[in-house]
Amino acid sequence: MPTPFVIALALEAPNLFKNVSSTEEIMVITHEKFTHNLNGPKMPDICRQYKLKVGKLIQLFKPEKWKIGI
């Protein structure tokens, strides 16, 4: 079951944070994959319904130039 709080926060981010002007700037990070099943949707399926971007953690690292290393 997707975490409703994460999706609700993403949808409300423009109202809550001054530096976010629209939901187009928001990306929900999850390890889940699309199911394309309305009877058992995962977080990516619900985000698509609300037009929110979905990505994996590594997709957040690249634009921020974060590196993983020892």
Backbone as numpy.savetxt, mean C-alpha at the origin, in Angstrom:
# Nx Ny Nz CAx CAy CAz Cx Cy Cz
-7.10 -12.36 6.04 -7.94 -11.19 6.04 -7.06 -9.95 6.04
-7.25 -9.05 5.10 -6.45 -7.81 5.05 -6.67 -6.97 6.29
-5.67 -6.22 6.63 -5.78 -5.33 7.78 -6.53 -4.07 7.35
-7.76 -3.91 7.81 -8.54 -2.73 7.40 -7.89 -1.41 7.82
-7.16 -1.42 8.94 -6.53 -0.20 9.42 -5.52 0.34 8.41
-4.73 -0.52 7.81 -3.70 -0.10 6.85 -4.34 0.57 5.65
-5.39 -0.02 5.13 -6.06 0.53 3.96 -6.78 1.83 4.33
-7.42 1.86 5.48 -8.10 3.08 5.93 -7.10 4.22 6.12
-5.95 3.92 6.70 -4.93 4.94 6.89 -4.42 5.47 5.55
-4.22 4.58 4.60 -3.77 5.00 3.27 -4.80 5.91 2.60
-6.06 5.58 2.76 -7.12 6.40 2.16 -7.26 7.76 2.84
-6.99 7.82 4.12 -7.14 9.06 4.88 -5.85 9.88 4.97
-4.75 9.36 4.45 -3.46 10.04 4.56 -3.49 11.50 4.10
-4.14 11.83 2.98 -4.16 13.25 2.58 -4.84 14.16 3.61
-5.75 13.63 4.39 -6.42 14.42 5.42 -5.63 14.47 6.73
-4.74 13.50 6.92 -4.02 13.38 8.19 -2.62 13.99 8.16
-1.97 13.98 7.00 -0.58 14.42 6.90 -0.46 15.59 5.94
0.15 16.66 6.38 0.27 17.88 5.57 1.08 17.68 4.30
2.07 16.77 4.33 2.95 16.60 3.17 2.41 15.60 2.15
1.21 15.08 2.34 0.60 14.16 1.38 -0.61 14.85 0.77
-0.55 15.08 -0.53 -1.63 15.83 -1.18 -2.72 14.95 -1.77
-2.39 13.69 -2.07 -3.41 12.79 -2.63 -3.01 11.34 -2.38
-3.97 10.44 -2.57 -3.67 9.01 -2.38 -2.75 8.49 -3.48
-2.53 9.27 -4.55 -1.61 8.85 -5.61 -0.17 8.76 -5.09
0.12 9.45 -3.98 1.46 9.44 -3.41 1.67 8.30 -2.41
0.63 7.54 -2.14 0.66 6.49 -1.13 0.91 5.14 -1.77
1.76 4.32 -1.13 1.96 2.94 -1.56 1.80 2.04 -0.34
0.90 1.08 -0.44 0.72 0.10 0.62 1.73 -1.02 0.40
2.54 -1.30 1.42 3.57 -2.32 1.33 3.04 -3.61 1.93
3.11 -4.69 1.17 2.62 -5.99 1.63 3.36 -7.11 0.93
3.38 -8.27 1.56 3.97 -9.45 0.92 2.90 -10.26 0.18
1.63 -9.88 0.36 0.53 -10.63 -0.25 0.50 -10.40 -1.76
-0.11 -11.35 -2.47 -0.27 -11.25 -3.92 -1.74 -11.11 -4.27
-2.01 -10.60 -5.46 -3.38 -10.48 -5.94 -4.01 -11.86 -6.02
-5.27 -11.97 -5.60 -5.99 -13.23 -5.75 -7.00 -13.15 -6.88
-7.46 -11.95 -7.20 -8.51 -11.72 -8.20 -9.77 -12.51 -7.83
-9.97 -12.71 -6.52 -11.09 -13.47 -6.01 -11.86 -12.59 -5.02
-13.07 -12.20 -5.38 -13.85 -11.32 -4.51 -14.35 -12.02 -3.26
-14.34 -13.35 -3.25 -14.78 -14.09 -2.07 -13.67 -14.22 -1.03
-12.43 -14.04 -1.43 -11.31 -14.14 -0.50 -10.23 -13.14 -0.87
-10.56 -11.85 -0.89 -9.58 -10.86 -1.34 -8.43 -10.69 -0.36
-7.28 -10.37 -0.90 -6.10 -10.02 -0.10 -5.93 -8.50 -0.20
-5.00 -7.99 0.54 -4.79 -6.54 0.59 -4.59 -5.92 -0.80
-3.80 -6.52 -1.70 -3.65 -5.92 -3.04 -4.97 -5.81 -3.81
-5.85 -6.79 -3.65 -7.15 -6.74 -4.33 -7.99 -5.56 -3.84
-7.97 -5.34 -2.54 -8.74 -4.24 -1.97 -8.11 -2.90 -2.34
-6.80 -2.83 -2.32 -6.13 -1.58 -2.71 -6.44 -1.22 -4.15
-6.47 -2.20 -5.03 -6.81 -1.94 -6.43 -8.21 -1.35 -6.53
-9.14 -1.86 -5.75 -10.51 -1.35 -5.76 -10.55 0.13 -5.39
-9.68 0.54 -4.47 -9.63 1.93 -4.02 -8.57 2.76 -4.75
-7.97 2.17 -5.78 -6.96 2.86 -6.60 -5.73 3.28 -5.79
-5.30 2.41 -4.88 -4.08 2.62 -4.10 -2.96 1.79 -4.71
-1.76 2.33 -4.73 -0.61 1.57 -5.22 -0.25 0.49 -4.20
0.22 -0.63 -4.71 0.65 -1.73 -3.86 2.06 -2.12 -4.26
2.90 -2.40 -3.28 4.26 -2.80 -3.60 4.85 -3.71 -2.54
5.99 -4.21 -2.85 6.75 -5.03 -1.91 7.78 -4.13 -1.23
8.31 -4.60 -0.13 9.24 -3.80 0.66 10.43 -3.33 -0.17
10.95 -4.16 -1.04 12.11 -3.80 -1.86 11.79 -2.61 -2.76
10.54 -2.46 -3.17 10.13 -1.33 -4.01 10.17 -0.01 -3.24
10.12 -0.09 -1.94 10.26 1.11 -1.11 11.74 1.45 -0.93
12.60 0.45 -0.89 14.03 0.67 -0.68 14.68 1.43 -1.84
14.36 1.06 -3.05 15.04 1.63 -4.22 14.89 3.15 -4.34
13.68 3.71 -4.32 13.58 5.17 -4.44 14.20 5.92 -3.26
14.21 5.29 -2.09 14.78 5.93 -0.91 16.29 5.72 -0.81
16.82 4.90 -1.74 18.26 4.57 -1.80 18.74 3.90 -0.51
17.87 3.08 0.07 18.25 2.30 1.24 19.04 1.09 0.77
19.97 0.63 1.56 20.76 -0.55 1.21 20.74 -1.53 2.37
20.73 -2.79 2.01 20.80 -3.85 3.00 22.18 -4.46 2.88
22.88 -4.53 3.95 24.21 -5.11 3.90 24.76 -5.39 5.28
25.87 -6.03 5.27 26.53 -6.36 6.54 27.66 -5.39 6.78
